[in-house]
Amino acid sequence: MPELNPLQKAAVQYVNGPLLVLAGAGSGKTSVITHKISWLIRDYGIAPRHIVAVTFSNKAARRMKAHVADLQNGDHSKDLLISTFHTLGLNILRDHLEKIDYRPGFSLYDSEDSQALLAKLLRGQYNGKNSPVEAVRHQISLWKNSLVSPAEAPLAAGGESIQDVAARIYGEYERHLQAYNAMDLDDLILKPVRLLQDYTEILEQWRQQVRYLLVEEFQESTLSQYELVKLLAAHRGALTVAGDDDQSICASRGAHPENLKQLQLDFPQLKVIKLEQNFRSSGRILKAANALIANNPHIFEKALWCDRDYGEPLRVLRSRSDEHEAERIISDLLYHKFKHNTDFRDYAILYRENSQSRVLERVLCERRIPYFLSGGASFFDKTEIKDVMAYLRLLCNPGDDNAFLRVINTPRREIDPTTLDLLTAHAAELHTSLLQASMDPGIDRRLTARQETTLRGFTHWLMEMINKSDDEEPARLVCDLLADLDYEEWLKDTCNDFKIAQRRMENVLELVAWIQRLARQEEEKTLSDLVTLLTLSGILDKDGEENPGDYVSLMTVHAAKGLEYPHVFLIGMEEGLLPPLQSQEESAIAEERRIAYVAMTRARQTLTFSFADRRKRGGEVINGMPSRFLQELPPDDLKWEEPDREPDPHAMLGRADVYLANLRNMQGNSQ
């Protein structure tokens, strides 16, 4: 393996016990994981079907699988299970749903579905403005990720108001999910863990299946994910995990970087191999990143190094306002591009909060600079996709009330709110789903003849489609459904612009094509399996698509993790933004420092920071001061640039010459 250094090669070939690859930023951890998979198959003789590799996004899993396929010349790649934790959990549950009192075709709730259910359970207790629904959902999610049950929640609440509300509603929330034959995303880890803990025969079956387990980005694992790893791998110790406590930036989602330390306790034979050579960034960028992160406590000590050039100074741009910051950053980017004849795709502008992108987008549009906004609305967040997916969820799980309410008037059927209120009351009285209640003979006592006729017309058609779904090929079924709904005509009628309607219909057709592709890949999977996989993709791939071409990348630091760019701008380096005002406890500051560290180590050649004296936030103008993190960087490696410095006329002339020379080159190339 000539492309691997000695430590990487040692990590690939170590199989005498559990292994932690402590992989610093840019040190090639993904390459180690993919090469190890290939080595386990080719040289160690483990059948591909017995190797499981886990990472933290579908996008990363696809990349990893493609890399292994290249290393294996395409052999055996279909037999490998390379997935997210949630997809692995889904695979564990799929054949044992009856053990946890679920039926096939269960619905998978995203955060919007969960919040809708919680809002229903909390209705009347809070007004809209003060509703704690989102905070309650987040707290329940944290508890599930920490293996805290509804019975244990009151003890874990600690007297905080939101936690008390969450503890009170948690059990009821779980009972309603069970009644609806639905799970939320966290259940795809929690329920497999409970299943394996409660049924030794299923645990043994999966231990025989998983002969070697590899986990990437282990520092972002939750307590429930760690428990799943331990259950599958502890008996044999055939385990390699790669992680870096300095890059743990997902505590708000339940990440537990202390899992790296716990490994040493649960796996006494654990071997640790440190990858400290960085193949990405200049020496100056690494020196600054090391200086920053040295202010944090460490589970494992390490220091990144490289044999690349020391590189250019790290610039710190001070701006008068956020508008001035955006103008200055974009002008600087343009000048650098023309001077060095680079591509727009070579540049990334990173920020702490999504709201910071707005002023950047305005300036980029005004300058006609192509850009790609990562973390915008994903494909599955589009209204038309949510509509069609709700219909498919309902075909698979007639008890899914959220899906029923979404589709009952899409397209418009004149089923008014009064009818729905009466139907909801009838369903509550019968303790059944809305669809079941709509078919109950007693509903006619609540509804007028017109209301009943309209409702029955919808439910009769829906039941026909449900019966049809048992035999129809999935993509054909979707096409039939769209034809029955006359969905394309409805889009034309409801959209103000024909092109918008056309674009939305193209999205729907892309979903149909996706179902076709997935059905071919998964072979014998049912419609409910395909719908669950698609729903899971929609929940996990919130960062949307990758940069499709020559565009400047705009994204949050969280979305940038795992990526790298020649030239990076990290904007908003201010107290109250990075770190945020609400993150002033020592542990929170340590995480924000890791966030800044991750952002810095995305850069290969140049790194520019910026901060503003004033910034519009939440409808008011806030005075800013430089982030404390800037003060923690080596001063000799920083070049501070004030906003009001008089321009050097020679520099301006030089800049003009660069522009003209590049324009001439562009004209010459086009002839």
Disulfide bonds with the S-S distance in Angstrom:
none
